Amino acid sequence: MAEGLLWLCRWLTDGAAMWLWGSSLFVLALLPAALRQDFWQQQAIWNRRAARALLLATLSALPLHSAILGDGWSDSWQAASLLAVVRDSGIGHAWCWQLLAALALWLVTSRAGHRHTLAATAGLSALLLASLTLSGHAAMQQGWPGLLHQGNDWLHLLSAAAWLGALPLVLQLLRQPPAALHATLPGILRRFSTTGHAVVLVVFATGLGNLYLINGSLLPDTLSAYAMLLGLKLLLVVGMTVLALYNRYHLVPRMPQGLPCLKRAICLQIALCLLALALLAVLGTLDPHQASW
């Protein structure tokens, strides 16, 4: 039970952090300056909801870790047990940094009208993604290999979030009144797709790097639960990539006739992304070398 709830917390944390990073980066880097602030204000309510979900998931994770590492649910609310996790474990140290970043994001997104909110959200969400590498497989190695693994993992998260976290905003753009973005929408879509090529390459390269750093090879050494779920996650990412290429080279050149199909394809990409994040939440808690469930 506690492990299942922890997976849910990790799913919410990863998803909210990726949304905040990907959406803010999309607005900063790909939207014309005249549209940035107004469009970002339109997303303010979703940013606040994501930040609240992120903070709630982070706060909930500590008692769940305490229950798993200790003697069950009785340790999930004992102050001494919670303090021991925070003080004596790498998970607890990483949790402190995640909590600080989550609190800062919650405060920043609550100030929707402030002109520096966009840049602050981008910076803080990038830091929160960095804090996620302080626990899990990337934190198990010591010295330079460990730092390399954490840096590679952070780049993997940043690149994946830059692509996947921006998809809901692309969908929102497509739902704007045609007159509002008629002149700028094709250019925005082309820039997003062109940038997406490089981002997806980084996602695959860093993903393979993570696999090598965990296993010592690009092939799993055992047919474990980790290996099977990782294979399924890879299939989902390949599916999202195929859809992205279909969108770029088949649907975008046929705008506006291809607009309904493009909306459906992006909705499908978002659904696959949520499934991949669910697998990521589970994978981070599994032993890659354990041969059975």
N, C-alpha and C positions, 0 to 999 in steps of 0.2 A: 504493500500500500504506500509506504513512505517513498519507495523508489519510483513508483508511478507518478506520485505528486511532484517529486523532484524533476522527473522528465518534463512534466507540464510546465514547471517553473523555468526550466532551461529553454523550452520551446518559446515561451513568452518573452524571456530575456533576449534570446537570439533574434527573434522576429522583430521585437520593438526596436532593438538597437540597430538592426539592419535597415528598418524602415526610416529611422531618424537620420542615419548616415546617408543612405542612398537617395532619399528625397531631398535633403538639404544640398547634397552635392549636385544633383540633377538641376535644381533651381539655380545654384551658383554658377555652374559651368556651362549649361546648355541653353538656358532661357535668355532671351534678349533682356538687357538691363531694364527696359521700360516695363517689362512684364513681371520681373522678379518679385518685388515687394507685394503687389496685389495678389499674385498667385500664391505666394507663401502665406499670406493672411487667410486665403480661402482654406488652406490646409491646417489652420491653427487648432481647430477642435480635434483633428485626428492626431496632431502632434501631442496635444495635452493628454489624450487618451493613451497614446503609446507610452508617454513618460510615466503616467500613473500605473499602467500595467507593468512597466519595467521596474518601478520602485516597489510595487506590491510583490512581484515575483522575487525580487532580490531579498526583501525582508523575510519572505516565507522560506527561502532556501536555507537559511541558517538553522532554524529548528528541525528541518528535514534532514540536513546533514548530521545534526546532533543525534537524532533518533537512529540514523543508519550506522553512525560510528559508535554509538553508545549501546545501551541495553533496551532500546525500543522507545515507544512513545513517551514513557516517563521522563526520558532525557531531553525531550523536545521542548520542554518548558522550564526545566531546572536552570536557574541562573548560573550555577557553578558549571554545569555541563556546557551551556552555551559559551561561557567565557573560556572554557578549556579549548573548545574548537577554535575560537577566534585567536587565542593566544598561542596555542601549541601546534597548530596544523597549517600546512600550506594552503589548504582549502579555506581556512579561516582568514589568513592573510590576504588571499585573493578576494575573498568576500568583502573585506573592508574597503579595498580600492573600488570594487564594483558598487558598493553602497554609496561611496562619496560621489562617483560619477553619476549614479542614478539620481541622487538628491540634487546635484547641480543641474541635471537635465530637467528635472521636474520644476525647479525654480525658474530656469530660463524659459521653458515653454509656457509657463504661467504668465509671462510678460509678453503676450502676443503682439502688442502694439509697438514694442521697442525695436528700433531700426537695426540693432546689432544682434537680434535674436537668431537670424539665419546663420551667420558666421559662427556664433557661439554654439548653436545646435550641432553644426558640422564638426567643430573641434571637440566638443565634449563627447559626442557619440563615437568619434574615432578613438578617443581615450578609453571609453567604456569597452569597445571591441578589443583594445589592447589588454584591458584587465581580464578579459575572458581567457587569454593565453597563459595567465599566471597559475591556472590549475588545469587538471586533466593531463592528457598524454604529453603535451608540449612542455609541461613543467616537471616531468619525471627525470629528465636528463640534467646533468650538472655541467658547469663550465661552459666553454665555447659551444659544444654541441647543443646544450640546452638553450643558449641564447639564440643560436641559429634556428633551432626548431621554433622557438617562440616568435622570432622575427618573421619566419616563413608563414607561420600560422596566422599572424596578424595581417600580413599582406594578403593571404588567402581570404580572410574574413572581410577586409576592406574591399577587395576586388569583387567578391561575390555580392556584398551588400550594395556596391556602386551600381551593379547591374540589376539585381533582383529587387532591391529596395526602391528603385526608381519606377518599376513597372506600374504600381498603382497610380503614380502621378501621370505617366504616359496615358493610362486609361482615362484619368480625369481630364486631361487635355483633349482627348478625342471626344469627350462628352460635352465640351464647351459649345455654345452656339456657333454655327459655322462662320457667321460674320465676324465674330470676335477674333478668330485666329486664322482666317482664310489665307492671309498672305504669309504668315510665319510658320504655320503648322508643318508643311512639307520639309522646310529647312530644319526645324527642331527634330523631326523624326529621322532625317538623314544623319544629323549630327549624333543623335543617340545611337543609331544603328552602327555608324562608322566607329564611334568610340567603343561600342559594345564588342566589336571584333577584338580589339586589343585587350579589353577587360576579360573576355572569356578565355583568351589565351593565357592570361595571368592566372585565372581561376584553375585551369587545367594543369598548368605548370606547377603552381604551388600546391595543388592537391596531390599531384604525383610526388612532389618533394616531401610533403607530410607523410605519405605512405612509406616512402623510402626511409625517412628518419625514424618512423615507428617500428618498421619491420626489418630494416637493413636490406631490403630488396623491394622491387616493384610488385612482387607476387606474395600473397599471404602464406605464412609457413604452415598454417593449419586451416582446416575447414571449420572455422569457428562461427559463432553467432555474429561476431564483429565483421568477419570477412563477408558473410552473406548479406548483412545489412549495408555494408560499404558498397558491395556490388549493386544492390538495389538503388542506393543513392546515386551511384555513377550513372545508372540507366536513366534516372529522373533528370539528371543534369544534361545528359545527351539529348533527351527528349526536349528539354527547354531550349537547348542550342539549335536543334533542328527547326523548332518553331520560330526562333528568332531569325534564322536564315530565310525561312519561308516568308516571314513578315517583310524582311528587308528587300528581298529580290523579287518577290511576287506581288505582295499586297501594296507596299508603299508606292511603287511606280504606278499603280492603278488607282491611286486616290483621285477623287473621292468615292469612286465606284466600289473600291475594296474596303471602305470604312467599316461596314458591318462585320465582315469576316475578320478584319484586323482586331476589332474589339473582342470578338469571341476568342481569337487566338491568344490575345494577351490575358484574358480571364483564365484560359487553360494554363498558360505559363505561371500565373500567380498560384493556381491550385497545385501545380506540380512543385512549386517553390515551397509552399506550406508543408507538403508531404516530405520534401527533402529536409526541411528544418526539423520536422518531427524525428526523422531518422538521425539527424545530427545530434539532437538532444539525447537520444539513447546511446549513440556511439561513444559519446564522451564519457560515459560511465562504465563501459565494458572493457574487459581485458582482451587486447587483440590476440593474445597467445593462448587463451583458454579454449580448449578444443570442444567444449560442450557448453550448453546453456547453464 
